[in-house]
Amino acid sequence: MYLSIKETAEYLSCSTAYVESLIQQKKIRAMFDGENYLINKDQFDTHLKQLEKYKELVEELRNEPVPEDIDIKDED
């Protein structure tokens, strides 16, 4: 499925200017049909899945209790 620049910006939750700059930097693959850029939505699926996994991992690490260090000595 192909998206316009505006639709891609909404999908990625960013500005259209940012999407245009990513296209110019060739960080996003896009086709120019003579009037508009068309961007394949499938190229973002892997990236978004990896982001979700990373968020879950960070949340797990955040919720993990900090273990007590057995080497701590009370030296008052």
PQR file of N, CA, C, O and H, with PARSE charges and radii, in Angstrom:
ATOM      1  N   MET A   1       0.835  -1.167   0.000 -0.4000 1.5000
ATOM      2  CA  MET A   1       0.000   0.000   0.000 -0.0000 2.0000
ATOM      3  C   MET A   1       0.890   1.245   0.000  0.5500 1.7000
ATOM      4  O   MET A   1       1.849   1.334   0.768 -0.5500 1.4000
ATOM      5  N   TYR A   2       0.571   2.175  -0.846 -0.4000 1.5000
ATOM      6  CA  TYR A   2       1.357   3.391  -0.967 -0.0000 2.0000
ATOM      7  C   TYR A   2       0.657   4.553  -0.275  0.5500 1.7000
ATOM      8  O   TYR A   2      -0.569   4.665  -0.295 -0.5500 1.4000
ATOM      9  H   TYR A   2      -0.208   2.102  -1.469  0.4000 1.0000
ATOM     10  N   LEU A   3       1.466   5.417   0.339 -0.4000 1.5000
ATOM     11  CA  LEU A   3       0.957   6.568   1.068 -0.0000 2.0000
ATOM     12  C   LEU A   3       1.536   7.847   0.470  0.5500 1.7000
ATOM     13  O   LEU A   3       2.617   7.842  -0.119 -0.5500 1.4000
ATOM     14  H   LEU A   3       2.462   5.326   0.355  0.4000 1.0000
ATOM     15  N   SER A   4       0.801   8.930   0.633 -0.4000 1.5000
ATOM     16  CA  SER A   4       1.340  10.237   0.261 -0.0000 2.0000
ATOM     17  C   SER A   4       2.239  10.729   1.386  0.5500 1.7000
ATOM     18  O   SER A   4       2.348  10.084   2.429 -0.5500 1.4000
ATOM     19  H   SER A   4      -0.077   8.933   1.112  0.4000 1.0000
ATOM     20  N   ILE A   5       2.878  11.861   1.174 -0.4000 1.5000
ATOM     21  CA  ILE A   5       3.742  12.424   2.213 -0.0000 2.0000
ATOM     22  C   ILE A   5       2.921  12.776   3.448  0.5500 1.7000
ATOM     23  O   ILE A   5       3.348  12.528   4.576 -0.5500 1.4000
ATOM     24  H   ILE A   5       2.790  12.384   0.327  0.4000 1.0000
ATOM     25  N   LYS A   6       1.750  13.352   3.234 -0.4000 1.5000
ATOM     26  CA  LYS A   6       0.885  13.731   4.363 -0.0000 2.0000
ATOM     27  C   LYS A   6       0.436  12.497   5.144  0.5500 1.7000
ATOM     28  O   LYS A   6       0.465  12.497   6.374 -0.5500 1.4000
ATOM     29  H   LYS A   6       1.403  13.554   2.319  0.4000 1.0000
ATOM     30  N   GLU A   7       0.025  11.456   4.442 -0.4000 1.5000
ATOM     31  CA  GLU A   7      -0.410  10.223   5.102 -0.0000 2.0000
ATOM     32  C   GLU A   7       0.744   9.559   5.848  0.5500 1.7000
ATOM     33  O   GLU A   7       0.555   9.015   6.936 -0.5500 1.4000
ATOM     34  H   GLU A   7       0.000  11.456   3.442  0.4000 1.0000
ATOM     35  N   THR A   8       1.937   9.606   5.260 -0.4000 1.5000
ATOM     36  CA  THR A   8       3.112   9.030   5.919 -0.0000 2.0000
ATOM     37  C   THR A   8       3.439   9.800   7.188  0.5500 1.7000
ATOM     38  O   THR A   8       3.782   9.198   8.206 -0.5500 1.4000
ATOM     39  H   THR A   8       2.090  10.048   4.377  0.4000 1.0000
ATOM     40  N   ALA A   9       3.339  11.112   7.141 -0.4000 1.5000
ATOM     41  CA  ALA A   9       3.599  11.939   8.321 -0.0000 2.0000
ATOM     42  C   ALA A   9       2.608  11.609   9.436  0.5500 1.7000
ATOM     43  O   ALA A   9       2.992  11.539  10.604 -0.5500 1.4000
ATOM     44  H   ALA A   9       3.061  11.601   6.315  0.4000 1.0000
ATOM     45  N   GLU A  10       1.356  11.408   9.088 -0.4000 1.5000
ATOM     46  CA  GLU A  10       0.350  11.036  10.089 -0.0000 2.0000
ATOM     47  C   GLU A  10       0.641   9.644  10.645  0.5500 1.7000
ATOM     48  O   GLU A  10       0.507   9.413  11.847 -0.5500 1.4000
ATOM     49  H   GLU A  10       1.045  11.465   8.140  0.4000 1.0000
ATOM     50  N   TYR A  11       1.035   8.725   9.781 -0.4000 1.5000
ATOM     51  CA  TYR A  11       1.325   7.355  10.196 -0.0000 2.0000
ATOM     52  C   TYR A  11       2.516   7.304  11.146  0.5500 1.7000
ATOM     53  O   TYR A  11       2.518   6.527  12.101 -0.5500 1.4000
ATOM     54  H   TYR A  11       1.144   8.913   8.804  0.4000 1.0000
ATOM     55  N   LEU A  12       3.532   8.132  10.887 -0.4000 1.5000
ATOM     56  CA  LEU A  12       4.739   8.148  11.702 -0.0000 2.0000
ATOM     57  C   LEU A  12       4.673   9.166  12.832  0.5500 1.7000
ATOM     58  O   LEU A  12       5.602   9.252  13.636 -0.5500 1.4000
ATOM     59  H   LEU A  12       3.530   8.763  10.111  0.4000 1.0000
ATOM     60  N   SER A  13       3.602   9.931  12.907 -0.4000 1.5000
ATOM     61  CA  SER A  13       3.422  10.984  13.913 -0.0000 2.0000
ATOM     62  C   SER A  13       4.549  12.012  13.863  0.5500 1.7000
ATOM     63  O   SER A  13       5.183  12.308  14.875 -0.5500 1.4000
ATOM     64  H   SER A  13       2.848   9.861  12.254  0.4000 1.0000
ATOM     65  N   CYS A  14       4.782  12.543  12.683 -0.4000 1.5000
ATOM     66  CA  CYS A  14       5.796  13.586  12.520 -0.0000 2.0000
ATOM     67  C   CYS A  14       5.286  14.584  11.479  0.5500 1.7000
ATOM     68  O   CYS A  14       4.187  14.427  10.949 -0.5500 1.4000
ATOM     69  H   CYS A  14       4.267  12.303  11.860  0.4000 1.0000
ATOM     70  N   SER A  15       6.084  15.602  11.192 -0.4000 1.5000
ATOM     71  CA  SER A  15       5.666  16.632  10.247 -0.0000 2.0000
ATOM     72  C   SER A  15       5.937  16.209   8.799  0.5500 1.7000
ATOM     73  O   SER A  15       6.754  15.329   8.530 -0.5500 1.4000
ATOM     74  H   SER A  15       6.977  15.729  11.622  0.4000 1.0000
ATOM     75  N   THR A  16       5.233  16.854   7.893 -0.4000 1.5000
ATOM     76  CA  THR A  16       5.448  16.555   6.472 -0.0000 2.0000
ATOM     77  C   THR A  16       6.836  17.023   6.041  0.5500 1.7000
ATOM     78  O   THR A  16       7.467  16.393   5.192 -0.5500 1.4000
ATOM     79  H   THR A  16       4.569  17.569   8.112  0.4000 1.0000
ATOM     80  N   ALA A  17       7.312  18.120   6.620 -0.4000 1.5000
ATOM     81  CA  ALA A  17       8.658  18.609   6.284 -0.0000 2.0000
ATOM     82  C   ALA A  17       9.723  17.585   6.668  0.5500 1.7000
ATOM     83  O   ALA A  17      10.709  17.411   5.952 -0.5500 1.4000
ATOM     84  H   ALA A  17       6.799  18.631   7.309  0.4000 1.0000
ATOM     85  N   TYR A  18       9.522  16.907   7.800 -0.4000 1.5000
ATOM     86  CA  TYR A  18      10.479  15.886   8.226 -0.0000 2.0000
ATOM     87  C   TYR A  18      10.469  14.702   7.264  0.5500 1.7000
ATOM     88  O   TYR A  18      11.526  14.168   6.928 -0.5500 1.4000
ATOM     89  H   TYR A  18       8.720  17.048   8.382  0.4000 1.0000
ATOM     90  N   VAL A  19       9.289  14.288   6.819 -0.4000 1.5000
ATOM     91  CA  VAL A  19       9.189  13.181   5.864 -0.0000 2.0000
ATOM     92  C   VAL A  19       9.868  13.575   4.550  0.5500 1.7000
ATOM     93  O   VAL A  19      10.584  12.772   3.952 -0.5500 1.4000
ATOM     94  H   VAL A  19       8.430  14.722   7.092  0.4000 1.0000
ATOM     95  N   GLU A  20       9.640  14.808   4.106 -0.4000 1.5000
ATOM     96  CA  GLU A  20      10.291  15.275   2.878 -0.0000 2.0000
ATOM     97  C   GLU A  20      11.810  15.272   3.006  0.5500 1.7000
ATOM     98  O   GLU A  20      12.517  14.913   2.064 -0.5500 1.4000
ATOM     99  H   GLU A  20       9.059  15.460   4.592  0.4000 1.0000
ATOM    100  N   SER A  21      12.310  15.673   4.172 -0.4000 1.5000
ATOM    101  CA  SER A  21      13.768  15.683   4.362 -0.0000 2.0000
ATOM    102  C   SER A  21      14.314  14.253   4.385  0.5500 1.7000
ATOM    103  O   SER A  21      15.414  14.006   3.891 -0.5500 1.4000
ATOM    104  H   SER A  21      11.736  15.965   4.937  0.4000 1.0000
ATOM    105  N   LEU A  22      13.561  13.313   4.952 -0.4000 1.5000
ATOM    106  CA  LEU A  22      13.997  11.910   4.944 -0.0000 2.0000
ATOM    107  C   LEU A  22      14.043  11.354   3.529  0.5500 1.7000
ATOM    108  O   LEU A  22      14.922  10.558   3.197 -0.5500 1.4000
ATOM    109  H   LEU A  22      12.667  13.513   5.354  0.4000 1.0000
ATOM    110  N   ILE A  23      13.100  11.771   2.700 -0.4000 1.5000
ATOM    111  CA  ILE A  23      13.097  11.341   1.297 -0.0000 2.0000
ATOM    112  C   ILE A  23      14.312  11.917   0.573  0.5500 1.7000
ATOM    113  O   ILE A  23      14.982  11.205  -0.174 -0.5500 1.4000
ATOM    114  H   ILE A  23      12.386  12.418   2.970  0.4000 1.0000
ATOM    115  N   GLN A  24      14.601  13.208   0.791 -0.4000 1.5000
ATOM    116  CA  GLN A  24      15.752  13.844   0.139 -0.0000 2.0000
ATOM    117  C   GLN A  24      17.070  13.234   0.586  0.5500 1.7000
ATOM    118  O   GLN A  24      18.020  13.156  -0.194 -0.5500 1.4000
ATOM    119  H   GLN A  24      14.057  13.786   1.398  0.4000 1.0000
ATOM    120  N   GLN A  25      17.130  12.797   1.858 -0.4000 1.5000
ATOM    121  CA  GLN A  25      18.334  12.164   2.377 -0.0000 2.0000
ATOM    122  C   GLN A  25      18.402  10.680   2.009  0.5500 1.7000
ATOM    123  O   GLN A  25      19.366   9.993   2.345 -0.5500 1.4000
ATOM    124  H   GLN A  25      16.359  12.861   2.491  0.4000 1.0000
ATOM    125  N   LYS A  26      17.374  10.195   1.318 -0.4000 1.5000
ATOM    126  CA  LYS A  26      17.257   8.791   0.889 -0.0000 2.0000
ATOM    127  C   LYS A  26      17.212   7.818   2.066  0.5500 1.7000
ATOM    128  O   LYS A  26      17.702   6.692   1.977 -0.5500 1.4000
ATOM    129  H   LYS A  26      16.590  10.752   1.045  0.4000 1.0000
ATOM    130  N   LYS A  27      16.618   8.270   3.163 -0.4000 1.5000
ATOM    131  CA  LYS A  27      16.410   7.399   4.311 -0.0000 2.0000
ATOM    132  C   LYS A  27      15.056   6.712   4.218  0.5500 1.7000
ATOM    133  O   LYS A  27      14.810   5.712   4.893 -0.5500 1.4000
ATOM    134  H   LYS A  27      16.220   9.185   3.235  0.4000 1.0000
ATOM    135  N   ILE A  28      14.178   7.255   3.377 -0.4000 1.5000
ATOM    136  CA  ILE A  28      12.890   6.641   3.077 -0.0000 2.0000
ATOM    137  C   ILE A  28      12.850   6.426   1.569  0.5500 1.7000
ATOM    138  O   ILE A  28      13.148   7.334   0.793 -0.5500 1.4000
ATOM    139  H   ILE A  28      14.378   8.067   2.829  0.4000 1.0000
ATOM    140  N   ARG A  29      12.480   5.217   1.167 -0.4000 1.5000
ATOM    141  CA  ARG A  29      12.333   4.944  -0.262 -0.0000 2.0000
ATOM    142  C   ARG A  29      10.994   5.493  -0.733  0.5500 1.7000
ATOM    143  O   ARG A  29       9.962   5.249  -0.108 -0.5500 1.4000
ATOM    144  H   ARG A  29      12.239   4.480   1.798  0.4000 1.0000
ATOM    145  N   ALA A  30      11.012   6.226  -1.828 -0.4000 1.5000
ATOM    146  CA  ALA A  30       9.790   6.810  -2.372 -0.0000 2.0000
ATOM    147  C   ALA A  30       9.873   6.842  -3.887  0.5500 1.7000
ATOM    148  O   ALA A  30      10.956   6.886  -4.470 -0.5500 1.4000
ATOM    149  H   ALA A  30      11.850   6.424  -2.336  0.4000 1.0000
ATOM    150  N   MET A  31       8.701   6.819  -4.512 -0.4000 1.5000
ATOM    151  CA  MET A  31       8.614   6.930  -5.965 -0.0000 2.0000
ATOM    152  C   MET A  31       7.935   8.244  -6.303  0.5500 1.7000
ATOM    153  O   MET A  31       6.995   8.656  -5.624 -0.5500 1.4000
ATOM    154  H   MET A  31       7.821   6.784  -4.039  0.4000 1.0000
ATOM    155  N   PHE A  32       8.403   8.893  -7.335 -0.4000 1.5000
ATOM    156  CA  PHE A  32       7.807  10.146  -7.785 -0.0000 2.0000
ATOM    157  C   PHE A  32       7.032   9.849  -9.052  0.5500 1.7000
ATOM    158  O   PHE A  32       7.606   9.403 -10.045 -0.5500 1.4000
ATOM    159  H   PHE A  32       9.167   8.559  -7.886  0.4000 1.0000
ATOM    160  N   ASP A  33       5.716  10.096  -9.024 -0.4000 1.5000
ATOM    161  CA  ASP A  33       4.871   9.762 -10.177 -0.0000 2.0000
ATOM    162  C   ASP A  33       4.675  10.942 -11.125  0.5500 1.7000
ATOM    163  O   ASP A  33       3.801  10.899 -11.991 -0.5500 1.4000
ATOM    164  H   ASP A  33       5.249  10.458  -8.218  0.4000 1.0000
ATOM    165  N   GLY A  34       5.470  11.986 -10.974 -0.4000 1.5000
ATOM    166  CA  GLY A  34       5.329  13.163 -11.820 -0.0000 2.0000
ATOM    167  C   GLY A  34       4.689  14.320 -11.085  0.5500 1.7000
ATOM    168  O   GLY A  34       4.945  15.479 -11.413 -0.5500 1.4000
ATOM    169  H   GLY A  34       6.180  12.022 -10.271  0.4000 1.0000
ATOM    170  N   GLU A  35       3.862  14.025 -10.097 -0.4000 1.5000
ATOM    171  CA  GLU A  35       3.208  15.067  -9.307 -0.0000 2.0000
ATOM    172  C   GLU A  35       3.464  14.905  -7.816  0.5500 1.7000
ATOM    173  O   GLU A  35       3.714  15.885  -7.114 -0.5500 1.4000
ATOM    174  H   GLU A  35       3.655  13.084  -9.830  0.4000 1.0000
ATOM    175  N   ASN A  36       3.402  13.672  -7.334 -0.4000 1.5000
ATOM    176  CA  ASN A  36       3.509  13.403  -5.901 -0.0000 2.0000
ATOM    177  C   ASN A  36       4.492  12.277  -5.632  0.5500 1.7000
ATOM    178  O   ASN A  36       4.789  11.456  -6.499 -0.5500 1.4000
ATOM    179  H   ASN A  36       3.199  12.876  -7.904  0.4000 1.0000
ATOM    180  N   TYR A  37       4.984  12.267  -4.406 -0.4000 1.5000
ATOM    181  CA  TYR A  37       5.794  11.143  -3.959 -0.0000 2.0000
ATOM    182  C   TYR A  37       4.872  10.073  -3.390  0.5500 1.7000
ATOM    183  O   TYR A  37       3.922  10.373  -2.667 -0.5500 1.4000
ATOM    184  H   TYR A  37       4.743  12.934  -3.701  0.4000 1.0000
ATOM    185  N   LEU A  38       5.165   8.830  -3.725 -0.4000 1.5000
ATOM    186  CA  LEU A  38       4.424   7.697  -3.181 -0.0000 2.0000
ATOM    187  C   LEU A  38       5.388   6.872  -2.352  0.5500 1.7000
ATOM    188  O   LEU A  38       6.473   6.515  -2.811 -0.5500 1.4000
ATOM    189  H   LEU A  38       5.937   8.587  -4.312  0.4000 1.0000
ATOM    190  N   ILE A  39       4.981   6.570  -1.122 -0.4000 1.5000
ATOM    191  CA  ILE A  39       5.851   5.891  -0.167 -0.0000 2.0000
ATOM    192  C   ILE A  39       5.218   4.572   0.213  0.5500 1.7000
ATOM    193  O   ILE A  39       4.054   4.530   0.612 -0.5500 1.4000
ATOM    194  H   ILE A  39       4.100   6.859  -0.749  0.4000 1.0000
ATOM    195  N   ASN A  40       5.976   3.488   0.093 -0.4000 1.5000
ATOM    196  CA  ASN A  40       5.476   2.163   0.436 -0.0000 2.0000
ATOM    197  C   ASN A  40       5.406   2.025   1.955  0.5500 1.7000
ATOM    198  O   ASN A  40       6.411   2.188   2.646 -0.5500 1.4000
ATOM    199  H   ASN A  40       6.922   3.522  -0.231  0.4000 1.0000
ATOM    200  N   LYS A  41       4.230   1.727   2.461 -0.4000 1.5000
ATOM    201  CA  LYS A  41       3.998   1.634   3.905 -0.0000 2.0000
ATOM    202  C   LYS A  41       4.715   0.441   4.528  0.5500 1.7000
ATOM    203  O   LYS A  41       5.067   0.485   5.706 -0.5500 1.4000
ATOM    204  H   LYS A  41       3.413   1.594   1.900  0.4000 1.0000
ATOM    205  N   ASP A  42       4.936  -0.619   3.761 -0.4000 1.5000
ATOM    206  CA  ASP A  42       5.541  -1.847   4.289 -0.0000 2.0000
ATOM    207  C   ASP A  42       6.978  -1.650   4.784  0.5500 1.7000
ATOM    208  O   ASP A  42       7.455  -2.437   5.602 -0.5500 1.4000
ATOM    209  H   ASP A  42       4.650  -0.654   2.803  0.4000 1.0000
ATOM    210  N   GLN A  43       7.670  -0.620   4.304 -0.4000 1.5000
ATOM    211  CA  GLN A  43       9.052  -0.422   4.727 -0.0000 2.0000
ATOM    212  C   GLN A  43       9.148   0.002   6.189  0.5500 1.7000
ATOM    213  O   GLN A  43      10.230  -0.062   6.773 -0.5500 1.4000
ATOM    214  H   GLN A  43       7.283   0.019   3.640  0.4000 1.0000
ATOM    215  N   PHE A  44       8.045   0.432   6.792 -0.4000 1.5000
ATOM    216  CA  PHE A  44       8.064   0.867   8.179 -0.0000 2.0000
ATOM    217  C   PHE A  44       7.652  -0.236   9.150  0.5500 1.7000
ATOM    218  O   PHE A  44       7.872  -0.106  10.354 -0.5500 1.4000
ATOM    219  H   PHE A  44       7.166   0.484   6.318  0.4000 1.0000
ATOM    220  N   ASP A  45       7.064  -1.309   8.652 -0.4000 1.5000
ATOM    221  CA  ASP A  45       6.533  -2.354   9.538 -0.0000 2.0000
ATOM    222  C   ASP A  45       7.617  -2.970  10.425  0.5500 1.7000
ATOM    223  O   ASP A  45       7.422  -3.097  11.634 -0.5500 1.4000
ATOM    224  H   ASP A  45       6.885  -1.415   7.674  0.4000 1.0000
ATOM    225  N   THR A  46       8.729  -3.344   9.857 -0.4000 1.5000
ATOM    226  CA  THR A  46       9.809  -3.961  10.632 -0.0000 2.0000
ATOM    227  C   THR A  46      10.338  -2.987  11.676  0.5500 1.7000
ATOM    228  O   THR A  46      10.564  -3.364  12.826 -0.5500 1.4000
ATOM    229  H   THR A  46       8.888  -3.241   8.876  0.4000 1.0000
ATOM    230  N   HIS A  47      10.531  -1.757  11.282 -0.4000 1.5000
ATOM    231  CA  HIS A  47      11.044  -0.741  12.204 -0.0000 2.0000
ATOM    232  C   HIS A  47      10.082  -0.523  13.374  0.5500 1.7000
ATOM    233  O   HIS A  47      10.513  -0.437  14.524 -0.5500 1.4000
ATOM    234  H   HIS A  47      10.347  -1.451  10.348  0.4000 1.0000
ATOM    235  N   LEU A  48       8.799  -0.436  13.086 -0.4000 1.5000
ATOM    236  CA  LEU A  48       7.819  -0.202  14.151 -0.0000 2.0000
ATOM    237  C   LEU A  48       7.692  -1.414  15.074  0.5500 1.7000
ATOM    238  O   LEU A  48       7.474  -1.254  16.275 -0.5500 1.4000
ATOM    239  H   LEU A  48       8.449  -0.506  12.152  0.4000 1.0000
ATOM    240  N   LYS A  49       7.824  -2.615  14.529 -0.4000 1.5000
ATOM    241  CA  LYS A  49       7.800  -3.812  15.371 -0.0000 2.0000
ATOM    242  C   LYS A  49       9.007  -3.840  16.308  0.5500 1.7000
ATOM    243  O   LYS A  49       8.878  -4.197  17.479 -0.5500 1.4000
ATOM    244  H   LYS A  49       8.000  -2.745  13.553  0.4000 1.0000
ATOM    245  N   GLN A  50      10.164  -3.467  15.798 -0.4000 1.5000
ATOM    246  CA  GLN A  50      11.364  -3.424  16.626 -0.0000 2.0000
ATOM    247  C   GLN A  50      11.231  -2.365  17.715  0.5500 1.7000
ATOM    248  O   GLN A  50      11.680  -2.578  18.842 -0.5500 1.4000
ATOM    249  H   GLN A  50      10.268  -3.177  14.846  0.4000 1.0000
ATOM    250  N   LEU A  51      10.626  -1.237  17.395 -0.4000 1.5000
ATOM    251  CA  LEU A  51      10.400  -0.204  18.401 -0.0000 2.0000
ATOM    252  C   LEU A  51       9.500  -0.703  19.523  0.5500 1.7000
ATOM    253  O   LEU A  51       9.754  -0.423  20.694 -0.5500 1.4000
ATOM    254  H   LEU A  51      10.262  -1.063  16.480  0.4000 1.0000
ATOM    255  N   GLU A  52       8.451  -1.440  19.174 -0.4000 1.5000
ATOM    256  CA  GLU A  52       7.545  -1.983  20.187 -0.0000 2.0000
ATOM    257  C   GLU A  52       8.269  -2.976  21.091  0.5500 1.7000
ATOM    258  O   GLU A  52       8.081  -2.959  22.308 -0.5500 1.4000
ATOM    259  H   GLU A  52       8.244  -1.668  18.222  0.4000 1.0000
ATOM    260  N   LYS A  53       9.097  -3.844  20.501 -0.4000 1.5000
ATOM    261  CA  LYS A  53       9.864  -4.806  21.297 -0.0000 2.0000
ATOM    262  C   LYS A  53      10.817  -4.079  22.239  0.5500 1.7000
ATOM    263  O   LYS A  53      10.969  -4.466  23.398 -0.5500 1.4000
ATOM    264  H   LYS A  53       9.249  -3.858  19.513  0.4000 1.0000
ATOM    265  N   TYR A  54      11.462  -3.017  21.734 -0.4000 1.5000
ATOM    266  CA  TYR A  54      12.389  -2.244  22.556 -0.0000 2.0000
ATOM    267  C   TYR A  54      11.652  -1.579  23.720  0.5500 1.7000
ATOM    268  O   TYR A  54      12.156  -1.561  24.843 -0.5500 1.4000
ATOM    269  H   TYR A  54      11.339  -2.702  20.793  0.4000 1.0000
ATOM    270  N   LYS A  55      10.470  -1.039  23.458 -0.4000 1.5000
ATOM    271  CA  LYS A  55       9.675  -0.408  24.519 -0.0000 2.0000
ATOM    272  C   LYS A  55       9.289  -1.426  25.586  0.5500 1.7000
ATOM    273  O   LYS A  55       9.331  -1.122  26.778 -0.5500 1.4000
ATOM    274  H   LYS A  55      10.060  -1.054  22.546  0.4000 1.0000
ATOM    275  N   GLU A  56       8.913  -2.631  25.166 -0.4000 1.5000
ATOM    276  CA  GLU A  56       8.558  -3.686  26.117 -0.0000 2.0000
ATOM    277  C   GLU A  56       9.774  -4.074  26.963  0.5500 1.7000
ATOM    278  O   GLU A  56       9.649  -4.265  28.173 -0.5500 1.4000
ATOM    279  H   GLU A  56       8.879  -2.878  24.197  0.4000 1.0000
ATOM    280  N   LEU A  57      10.942  -4.191  26.337 -0.4000 1.5000
ATOM    281  CA  LEU A  57      12.157  -4.538  27.065 -0.0000 2.0000
ATOM    282  C   LEU A  57      12.510  -3.466  28.096  0.5500 1.7000
ATOM    283  O   LEU A  57      12.863  -3.785  29.231 -0.5500 1.4000
ATOM    284  H   LEU A  57      11.044  -4.036  25.355  0.4000 1.0000
ATOM    285  N   VAL A  58      12.415  -2.214  27.706 -0.4000 1.5000
ATOM    286  CA  VAL A  58      12.705  -1.115  28.624 -0.0000 2.0000
ATOM    287  C   VAL A  58      11.729  -1.132  29.791  0.5500 1.7000
ATOM    288  O   VAL A  58      12.123  -0.908  30.935 -0.5500 1.4000
ATOM    289  H   VAL A  58      12.128  -1.954  26.784  0.4000 1.0000
ATOM    290  N   GLU A  59      10.471  -1.395  29.511 -0.4000 1.5000
ATOM    291  CA  GLU A  59       9.462  -1.452  30.578 -0.0000 2.0000
ATOM    292  C   GLU A  59       9.748  -2.606  31.535  0.5500 1.7000
ATOM    293  O   GLU A  59       9.595  -2.454  32.747 -0.5500 1.4000
ATOM    294  H   GLU A  59      10.150  -1.577  28.581  0.4000 1.0000
ATOM    295  N   GLU A  60      10.156  -3.746  31.010 -0.4000 1.5000
ATOM    296  CA  GLU A  60      10.512  -4.890  31.864 -0.0000 2.0000
ATOM    297  C   GLU A  60      11.696  -4.544  32.765  0.5500 1.7000
ATOM    298  O   GLU A  60      11.690  -4.854  33.956 -0.5500 1.4000
ATOM    299  H   GLU A  60      10.280  -3.869  30.025  0.4000 1.0000
ATOM    300  N   LEU A  61      12.710  -3.900  32.189 -0.4000 1.5000
ATOM    301  CA  LEU A  61      13.888  -3.528  32.976 -0.0000 2.0000
ATOM    302  C   LEU A  61      13.543  -2.491  34.041  0.5500 1.7000
ATOM    303  O   LEU A  61      14.098  -2.512  35.140 -0.5500 1.4000
ATOM    304  H   LEU A  61      12.715  -3.647  31.222  0.4000 1.0000
ATOM    305  N   ARG A  62      12.640  -1.599  33.717 -0.4000 1.5000
ATOM    306  CA  ARG A  62      12.217  -0.583  34.670 -0.0000 2.0000
ATOM    307  C   ARG A  62      11.479  -1.188  35.861  0.5500 1.7000
ATOM    308  O   ARG A  62      11.617  -0.714  36.989 -0.5500 1.4000
ATOM    309  H   ARG A  62      12.189  -1.582  32.825  0.4000 1.0000
ATOM    310  N   ASN A  63      10.712  -2.216  35.610 -0.4000 1.5000
ATOM    311  CA  ASN A  63       9.901  -2.836  36.653 -0.0000 2.0000
ATOM    312  C   ASN A  63      10.659  -3.880  37.466  0.5500 1.7000
ATOM    313  O   ASN A  63      10.156  -4.354  38.485 -0.5500 1.4000
ATOM    314  H   ASN A  63      10.600  -2.600  34.694  0.4000 1.0000
ATOM    315  N   GLU A  64      11.856  -4.240  37.030 -0.4000 1.5000
ATOM    316  CA  GLU A  64      12.643  -5.244  37.738 -0.0000 2.0000
ATOM    317  C   GLU A  64      13.231  -4.637  39.009  0.5500 1.7000
ATOM    318  O   GLU A  64      13.817  -3.555  38.964 -0.5500 1.4000
ATOM    319  H   GLU A  64      12.265  -3.855  36.202  0.4000 1.0000
ATOM    320  N   PRO A  65      13.081  -5.322  40.140 -0.5600 1.5000
ATOM    321  CA  PRO A  65      13.624  -4.759  41.383  0.2800 2.0000
ATOM    322  C   PRO A  65      15.152  -4.792  41.388  0.5500 1.7000
ATOM    323  O   PRO A  65      15.771  -5.663  40.776 -0.5500 1.4000
ATOM    324  N   VAL A  66      15.737  -3.841  42.081 -0.4000 1.5000
ATOM    325  CA  VAL A  66      17.184  -3.764  42.185 -0.0000 2.0000
ATOM    326  C   VAL A  66      17.628  -4.732  43.282  0.5500 1.7000
ATOM    327  O   VAL A  66      17.191  -4.606  44.425 -0.5500 1.4000
ATOM    328  H   VAL A  66      15.234  -3.133  42.578  0.4000 1.0000
ATOM    329  N   PRO A  67      18.489  -5.696  42.950 -0.5600 1.5000
ATOM    330  CA  PRO A  67      18.917  -6.667  43.966  0.2800 2.0000
ATOM    331  C   PRO A  67      19.875  -6.026  44.966  0.5500 1.7000
ATOM    332  O   PRO A  67      20.614  -5.096  44.644 -0.5500 1.4000
ATOM    333  N   GLU A  68      19.839  -6.545  46.171 -0.4000 1.5000
ATOM    334  CA  GLU A  68      20.772  -6.065  47.180 -0.0000 2.0000
ATOM    335  C   GLU A  68      22.151  -6.635  46.890  0.5500 1.7000
ATOM    336  O   GLU A  68      22.286  -7.784  46.470 -0.5500 1.4000
ATOM    337  H   GLU A  68      19.239  -7.301  46.433  0.4000 1.0000
ATOM    338  N   ASP A  69      23.150  -5.837  47.115 -0.4000 1.5000
ATOM    339  CA  ASP A  69      24.521  -6.267  46.905 -0.0000 2.0000
ATOM    340  C   ASP A  69      25.010  -6.979  48.167  0.5500 1.7000
ATOM    341  O   ASP A  69      25.018  -6.387  49.247 -0.5500 1.4000
ATOM    342  H   ASP A  69      23.040  -4.904  47.456  0.4000 1.0000
ATOM    343  N   ILE A  70      25.414  -8.233  48.040 -0.4000 1.5000
ATOM    344  CA  ILE A  70      25.824  -9.004  49.213 -0.0000 2.0000
ATOM    345  C   ILE A  70      27.203  -8.579  49.715  0.5500 1.7000
ATOM    346  O   ILE A  70      27.612  -8.971  50.808 -0.5500 1.4000
ATOM    347  H   ILE A  70      25.407  -8.714  47.163  0.4000 1.0000
ATOM    348  N   ASP A  71      27.919  -7.782  48.926 -0.4000 1.5000
ATOM    349  CA  ASP A  71      29.258  -7.357  49.323 -0.0000 2.0000
ATOM    350  C   ASP A  71      29.252  -6.067  50.165  0.5500 1.7000
ATOM    351  O   ASP A  71      30.312  -5.608  50.591 -0.5500 1.4000
ATOM    352  H   ASP A  71      27.587  -7.464  48.038  0.4000 1.0000
ATOM    353  N   ILE A  72      28.110  -5.503  50.399 -0.4000 1.5000
ATOM    354  CA  ILE A  72      28.045  -4.272  51.190 -0.0000 2.0000
ATOM    355  C   ILE A  72      28.289  -4.597  52.648  0.5500 1.7000
ATOM    356  O   ILE A  72      27.665  -5.496  53.212 -0.5500 1.4000
ATOM    357  H   ILE A  72      27.249  -5.876  50.053  0.4000 1.0000
ATOM    358  N   LYS A  73      29.198  -3.859  53.248 -0.4000 1.5000
ATOM    359  CA  LYS A  73      29.519  -4.078  54.667 -0.0000 2.0000
ATOM    360  C   LYS A  73      29.115  -2.845  55.448  0.5500 1.7000
ATOM    361  O   LYS A  73      29.264  -1.716  54.981 -0.5500 1.4000
ATOM    362  H   LYS A  73      29.704  -3.128  52.789  0.4000 1.0000
ATOM    363  N   ASP A  74      28.617  -3.072  56.613 -0.4000 1.5000
ATOM    364  CA  ASP A  74      28.240  -1.974  57.477 -0.0000 2.0000
ATOM    365  C   ASP A  74      29.464  -1.582  58.297  0.5500 1.7000
ATOM    366  O   ASP A  74      29.844  -2.284  59.234 -0.5500 1.4000
ATOM    367  H   ASP A  74      28.496  -3.989  56.993  0.4000 1.0000
ATOM    368  N   GLU A  75      30.074  -0.460  57.940 -0.4000 1.5000
ATOM    369  CA  GLU A  75      31.318  -0.054  58.605 -0.0000 2.0000
ATOM    370  C   GLU A  75      31.117   1.268  59.329  0.5500 1.7000
ATOM    371  O   GLU A  75      31.793   2.245  59.009 -0.5500 1.4000
ATOM    372  H   GLU A  75      29.765   0.111  57.179  0.4000 1.0000
ATOM    373  N   ASP A  76      30.238   1.323  60.261 -0.4000 1.5000
ATOM    374  CA  ASP A  76      30.028   2.552  61.030 -0.0000 2.0000
ATOM    375  C   ASP A  76      31.026   2.738  62.083  0.5500 1.7000
ATOM    376  O   ASP A  76      30.977   3.729  62.812 -0.5500 1.4000
ATOM    377  H   ASP A  76      29.689   0.529  60.521  0.4000 1.0000
TER
END
